[in-house]
């Protein structure tokens, strides 16, 4: 990959957090699809997020699909599963930093 290709890709794609619905874990190279079945990106990493008690993933999606809460689909083992575009980092906002008991 050349520098020119990389900068062109960053104009079209944005790195975003992705939260799969349910228990599916989307691994590296998982394709991301729009609601109208257009391939719009790819997962770069995915795992179970202990802090949110749910699967989490990160990937590049086309800019037009990068808005938070956009519904997308992840193709895992030939089947598409719903997910939503999410903020990074993943964490629950139920705790307060710096407060000790």
Secondary structure as UniProt FT lines:
FT   HELIX           3..12
FT   STRAND          13..20
FT   TURN            22..23
FT   TURN            28..29
FT   STRAND          31..33
FT   TURN            35..36
FT   STRAND          39..49
FT   TURN            50..53
FT   STRAND          54..62
FT   HELIX           63..65
FT   TURN            68..69
FT   STRAND          71..76
FT   TURN            77..78
FT   STRAND          79..86
FT   TURN            93..94
FT   TURN            97..98
//
